[in-house]
Amino acid sequence: MEIVMKAPFNDFLYPHSRYHGQINPDNLVFNANLQEFAQRVSFICCLETGGKITPKDAYNQIELLWEKLKQSREQLTTDS
């Protein structure tokens, strides 16, 4: 029963939209990374708004995520 419930639960927590841009592997990978970045930033914002983490912690976590996203984009552009 748990396996059946996992897919809809994951789709709810981690929604992904279709990619409508120019299709190539680098663009698809970056789009997936960008969607993951946006989802994590949303979670961090909710935690900060709810008082679970401090604004400084939220900022630092988002800054780390941003650097990771930038590095992934740079790696994709240098590989092609």
Order of alpha helices (4+ residues) and beta strands (2+ residues): alpha-alpha-alpha
